[in-house]
Amino acid sequence: MIIRSIREAEEYIKKVLKEKYGITVVRSIPFNYNRNRILICKVPERGFTYTVKYYLIFQRKPLIEFKRIFNFPSAKGGYAIREEILEYCRENKIKYIFFVNEVGTVYKIDPFSLYYLAKKYGWIRKRKDTGEVLYHIPTLLLDKLNVS
């Protein structure tokens, strides 16, 4: 299966969360010019149901150049998030940021950890073409969800 768009990534993550973790997505909110999603979910835990928010980002492939750009030889790739999106996630109680790629691999990290690690290790860069500030994280520091 190849995931080609944020819509397909959204349907995929809904299915994975429900079938593997019992989590129900009750609402999906387009965000960042319809390129990402905020997922409002019901999470069952110890006999109770909690409402949590997740942030979904679809990136076709990880940033393979992570190890060269940030001089981190053990990195096999990484993912990025814009500074203002990360700030939004931190300020609005987003529990996890999910990165979904085109082959259906799903990674997650909480926004505070991503922010802290990127700041600590200098995994922040400014795009030359747009001036956007991006916070990066290598895949080896992300939690990989069991999707099979």
C-alpha positions in Angstrom: 0.0 0.0 0.0 1.3 3.5 -0.9 -0.1 6.5 0.9 -0.3 9.5 -1.4 -1.9 12.3 0.5 -2.9 13.6 3.9 -6.4 12.3 3.4 -5.1 8.8 2.8 -2.8 9.1 5.8 -5.7 10.2 7.9 -7.8 7.2 6.9 -4.8 4.9 7.5 -4.1 6.3 11.0 -7.8 6.1 12.0 -7.8 2.4 11.1 -4.5 1.7 12.9 -5.5 3.5 16.0 -8.9 1.7 16.2 -7.8 -1.8 15.3 -4.5 -1.9 17.1 -5.0 0.4 20.1 -8.8 0.7 20.5 -8.6 4.5 20.0 -11.5 6.2 18.2 -11.0 9.3 16.2 -14.2 11.3 16.8 -13.2 14.5 14.9 -10.6 15.5 12.4 -9.7 19.1 11.9 -7.8 20.2 8.8 -4.8 22.4 9.8 -1.9 24.2 8.2 -3.8 25.0 4.9 -5.3 21.5 4.9 -1.8 19.8 4.8 -2.0 18.4 8.3 -4.7 17.2 10.7 -5.6 17.6 14.4 -7.3 14.4 15.5 -9.6 14.5 18.5 -9.7 11.0 19.9 -11.3 8.9 22.6 -8.7 6.7 24.3 -9.8 3.9 26.6 -7.6 3.3 29.6 -8.1 1.3 32.8 -11.9 1.4 32.5 -12.1 5.1 31.6 -12.3 7.0 28.4 -10.1 10.1 27.9 -10.3 12.7 25.2 -6.9 13.5 23.7 -5.6 15.5 20.7 -3.0 14.2 18.2 -1.3 16.1 15.4 -0.9 14.2 12.1 1.8 15.0 9.6 2.2 13.2 6.3 5.7 13.2 4.8 6.3 10.9 1.9 9.8 10.0 2.9 12.0 10.7 5.9 14.7 13.3 5.4 17.5 11.0 4.3 20.0 13.9 4.4 19.5 14.3 8.2 22.9 12.7 9.0 24.8 15.0 6.6 22.9 18.2 7.5 23.3 17.7 11.2 26.5 15.6 11.3 24.7 12.7 13.0 26.2 9.5 11.4 23.9 7.0 13.1 20.7 8.7 11.8 19.0 6.9 9.0 16.6 9.7 8.3 14.5 12.2 10.2 11.3 14.2 10.1 10.6 17.9 10.4 7.9 20.2 11.7 7.6 24.0 11.3 8.3 26.1 14.4 4.9 27.7 14.6 3.2 24.3 14.3 5.3 22.8 17.1 4.5 25.9 19.2 0.8 25.4 18.5 1.1 21.7 19.6 2.9 22.7 22.8 0.4 25.4 23.7 -2.7 23.4 22.9 -2.2 20.2 24.7 -1.4 17.9 21.7 -0.4 14.6 23.3 1.5 13.2 20.3 2.7 14.3 16.9 2.3 11.4 14.4 4.5 11.3 11.3 3.1 8.9 8.6 5.1 8.2 5.5 4.1 6.8 2.1 4.8 3.1 3.0 2.6 3.3 6.1 5.3 3.6 8.8 3.9 5.6 11.7 6.2 7.4 14.2 5.1 9.4 17.2 6.7 11.8 19.7 5.3 14.3 22.2 5.8 18.0 21.2 7.8 18.8 24.4 10.3 16.1 23.7 10.7 17.1 20.1 11.2 20.7 21.1 13.7 19.9 23.8 15.8 17.5 21.7 15.9 19.7 18.7 17.0 22.7 20.9 19.5 20.6 22.8 21.3 19.1 19.8 20.8 22.0 17.3 18.5 20.1 14.9 16.9 23.4 13.9 17.4 25.0 10.5 15.9 27.8 8.4 14.8 27.0 4.9 16.6 29.1 2.4 13.7 29.3 -0.1 10.9 30.2 2.3 12.6 31.3 5.5 10.6 28.8 7.6 12.2 27.6 10.7 12.1 23.8 11.0 12.6 21.6 14.0 14.0 18.1 13.1 14.1 14.8 14.9 16.0 11.6 13.7 13.8 8.6 13.3 15.8 6.6 15.8 14.5 8.8 18.6 10.9 8.5 17.5 8.5 5.8 18.8 7.4 3.5 15.9 3.8 2.3 16.2 3.0 -1.3 15.6 0.9 -1.2 12.5 1.0 -4.9 11.4 
